[in-house]
Structures are given as C-alpha cells and as structure tokens.
Amino acid sequence: MESRLVYMDYNATTPLRPEVKTQMIQDLEVFANASSMHEAGRRARSRVESARASVAKLIGARDPERVIFTSGGSESNNTVFATMFHLGRKGSRRGIITTKIEHPCVLNAAAWLEAEGFPVTFLDVDEYGMVKLDQLRAAVGPDTLLVSVMAANNEIGTVQDLAAISKIVKAAGAFFHSDATQSVGKIPVSVDEWGVDYMTMSCHKLYGPKGVGGLYAREGAPLEPLIRGGHQEHGFRAGTYNNQGIMGFGLAAELANAELDAYMQKTGALRNRLRDGILASVPKCKVNGHPVSVLPNTLNISFPGAEGEAILLSLDLEGIRVSTGSACASGSLEPSHVLLATGVGPELAHGSIRFSLGRDSTEEEVDYVISKIGPIIARLRKMSTVAF
Ligand SMILES: Cc1ncc(COP(=O)(O)O)c(C=O)c1O
C-alpha cells in the first residue's frame, strides 16, 4: 500500500464541511453589525437568529432564545462556573461536584472555585469511565450548588447516563450542567431528556468554524456574563456578533442534524473495523472506554511496551494523524488524567492512542492504519526495556 495522508483526530477538531466553507466565504460580505437597526443590520440579525434556531433544534431545545453564542466550549463552561461563583457568594449553597475525567477547562474552572473557598468534589469513574451513581448520590446534598458532568469524554468516548444523573441532581435541588462539546453532532442530544439546566457546545467539533460555540441555559437558570459590555445575547455575552462564525455554526448544525443517523452508522462501522483489525494484528493491546455506551467515532487503545509519543510520531511519519490523550494535553508528558481515573496504570496510560474517526473517514484509511500499526508497535516493543 502506498503512503497517504489519513486524518484520525476528529475529536481534536474537524475540517470545515465544503458546504459550510462555501457559505462562509459568501457570508464574509455580510459585514453589517447584527445589532444595527438599519436594513443591513436587521438582515444580518435575521441570519444569526436562524442559526440559533438550527443549533437549538440540534439539541432539542424548544426555545432558541435559550441558546447563547459564545467563542466555544471553554468559554461556555467558564460562563457556567463564573455564574456559580456569583450565586455561591450570595447564597447558602456553594458545593460544586464534577468528575475526574472532565476536560481541563472544567477541571481548571472547578479548581478556581475551590481556591475561592467553594467545596469542590471530583467524582471517581469506574473502569469504563462511567460516573458511579452511588458516589454521586452520597456526594449531593442541600449545600450542592452545581453538578457538572460531561456528556461524552473526549479521550475515551464514554457516554454518561445523564438522565439518571439529572434525577439525582434535581432531587437535591442543585443545578445540572453538562459539557456536551464531544456529543453534539455525534449522538442524539436532547436537553429535556438529559434534564440539564446548562449545556455546552462547540462548533469546531461538528465540521464548522473554530472560535464559535454555544451555551444552553434552561428558562429560570441564572446566568452571569463572563464578558460584560453591550446588550448582545440579552446581556449574557457582550461583543459584536461573529456573523460568519455563527452563520457557519447554524449550517453545520443543520447538516449534522440531517445526517446524524448516517454519521453514527458510518463512523461506528469504521471504528469497529479499526478496533477488530488492530486487536487482530497487535497482541496484548487493551481497548479503553465503555464497550457499548461510547461515541461511535472514538477508539482509545493502550499498547503495552510502547510509548504513546513514539507511536504517534511513527504513525505521523506514515501520514497518519492521531492523538495521545486529548490534543490540549499533548506536549505534556503527564499521563492522561482520564485513563488514570479509569484505573489504567501510568505506564500503560503513556502507551495509549486515541483514534477518532469522522464523516470523511473511509475503509481504505482504516485498513491503511491497521497495516501500519502492527509493524510500528512490534518495532517499538523490540526497543523497549519495559516487560509487558
Ligand atoms: C470535552 C471538551 N470540552 C471542551 C472543549 C473546549 O472547546 P473549545 O475548543 O471550543 O474551547 C473541548 C475541546 O477539545 C472538549 O473536547
């Protein structure tokens, strides 16, 4: 097989869909300030509002007004934690509960609140990355202000039972937030079925532009702006509208909604083919994450006796782009906090690779990766001093 380029890092980010790219290039002409009262401003605003409706539809939110546009997942998550900071300072509830496997933007926001004196609990997960409901039940109480649990994990793909978690949180009278950055556009998302008060989205994970995202806040759920200024987004997020980004988000959401079933079927079949091919050609490797409750496109595998960065760079030399842990943590030599939380030891965690497939992935690409990974792991294992 000749050498080629294979992108399998779709959980880090996705390319712009051609349809979105074409629309965005045209929309560069839509320059009017969407808050201006003249005709051009009103026209831009109407496009922003139809994008809001498309995003709301994708997440099953009946009222598009409950969605505000932000710069992405990190900002949406931080807006929720900043809101809790303000509420907790004024009210009697101050307890924050989250999990050990959240994205760093949640973990660090929770650590900030902890440093500000809020009691913060980081829940464990089981060997598959699932929140332990008994531990959550024991942790929530009349002091709990917020529970934040990601819908699906970016590294291992485990999908939480948010409806069950929500029941526990609501029984304690706390707010429930979910970072659904990796779920929106990949699996069915319903803010009502999941019972969330707040939910985070990011457009660059669903074949739309970077630097734009969304935050859903249920009616009656308080919000405090992270960015103060003008009256955009009902005063919850100031700043002149990012017309092209928001309109690109709208189209990406509309297309993701229309193609969700096909996406899930396609990536799921390719992921299984990749998993089975790797397990057949590389002895002694271990699949991480939940076997069933998992994102269709995500496959995380530990290769004992081989080092993750070395695997990544060897695959890169063959034109294959994957990731060790999360893209945000790459460059750091720390083993993945997600794998450690599932009980994978530091050595094995260091030898783990995330393959994340996308709507453009093909069987030929999967077979190419399978053909390359066996010899790479065999070579690295030969050089390894670690027994496995
Ligand atoms: C689960 C999760 N949350 C949040 C983010 C951050 O989103 P953004 O890049 O839009 O700030 C990411 C991005 O990798 C993610 O995977």
The ligand as a MOL file (V3000), in Angstrom:
LIG
                    3D

  0  0  0     0  0            999 V3000
M  V30 BEGIN CTAB
M  V30 COUNTS 16 16 0 0 0
M  V30 BEGIN ATOM
M  V30 1 C -14.9890 17.8470 26.1440 0
M  V30 2 C -14.4570 19.1590 25.6910 0
M  V30 3 N -14.8300 20.2850 26.3310 0
M  V30 4 C -14.3830 21.4890 25.9690 0
M  V30 5 C -13.5150 21.6350 24.9160 0
M  V30 6 C -13.0270 23.0110 24.5610 0
M  V30 7 O -13.7620 23.5040 23.4760 0
M  V30 8 P -13.2070 24.7680 22.6420 0
M  V30 9 O -12.0260 24.2730 21.8950 0
M  V30 10 O -14.3540 25.1220 21.7300 0
M  V30 11 O -12.9120 25.8290 23.6210 0
M  V30 12 C -13.0840 20.5050 24.2100 0
M  V30 13 C -12.1200 20.6320 23.1020 0
M  V30 14 O -11.2690 19.7890 22.8930 0
M  V30 15 C -13.5880 19.2380 24.6010 0
M  V30 16 O -13.2110 18.1290 23.9870 0
M  V30 END ATOM
M  V30 BEGIN BOND
M  V30 1 1 1 2
M  V30 2 1 2 3
M  V30 3 2 2 15
M  V30 4 2 3 4
M  V30 5 1 4 5
M  V30 6 1 5 6
M  V30 7 2 5 12
M  V30 8 1 6 7
M  V30 9 1 7 8
M  V30 10 2 8 9
M  V30 11 1 8 10
M  V30 12 1 8 11
M  V30 13 1 12 13
M  V30 14 1 12 15
M  V30 15 2 13 14
M  V30 16 1 15 16
M  V30 END BOND
M  V30 END CTAB
M  END
